[in-house]
Amino acid sequence: MEELVEAIRRQCSPQVWQRAVQLAQTATVSGKRTHNAEIEVRVITRGGMASPLVCLAPAELDWSCECESNDDACVHVAASALWVREAMARGEEIPGLHAPMAKIAYRLRREEGLLRLERFFRRGDSLVPLQVRLTQLQRRGAEDELGVSQADITADLALSGIISGKIPRPLMARVLAALAECDDVQLEDVPIRIGEPRPVICAQVDDHADGFQLKAVQDPAISELFENGAVLHGGVLRPIGELELSNRDVEELRKGKLYEFGRVADLVGRVLPTLAERLPVSVRSQILPSATAMLHACCCGPTSTAMRSRCCR
Ligand SMILES: [Zn+2]
């Protein structure tokens, strides 16, 4: 390897060599030894940029790089040869191969009531911010060595050009659906589960002196609301689900509606089942036991799976 480094240095201009020395100190190199004892690597800068593919052949004192440089030895070749030599001096048998592969890490944070996403390359405990879109890395063919999964690419596409930052509300549902499939997702440095969409409001049935009160309230299981379209619901991060109700219906529900005892059959047989197809319904009434039984009987029937998932929790 020493001879190869020396051969490369002789072909480099002093400027390129100097840049390569600096790059080898700050960057990392990821790659593999090929079957014919050549070394294929990419230089990953501290900013997460992957270089074009470099091939080093220590036995033949030969090298190549896929970049467009016309130099006999480009900065990528020189930097990776220097890095490999140092790695070998440290006793690493094959550079990059035994180091844990860089994976994409997702870090969600609160910022002024909004949900913000940062993406990183994680290798062991070190996080390097992602600075280009994964689809750009993919075009350079660098994603294999970087451990980029299909879920990471889906998330990249869902982010629609955003590398890191506040998640725009129109993209929230797609972004969270993609993140649900990704391995390393944390909210404020704690792993977070991502779930199905959830409306902000639910309908509650409470006892009333004259019967039952039906009222739309903010779902009590929601502990936090992000203005850009997400909720923390039962410790699970979810996109805000669309309500299949008109604004007028929602307004009426928010005001609350009284069903007298005489209308219990209508409430249980028609109103609640219809409502439960559109938003979560929670029956808190203590004196609606037969009605609750009826409600469950109707929604757990073979015909209404939509309701079963919402009311029989
Ligand atoms: Zn190059």
Residues whose N, C-alpha, C, O or C-beta is under 5 A from the ligand:
A	BS01	ZN	C65 C67 C74 V75 H76 V77
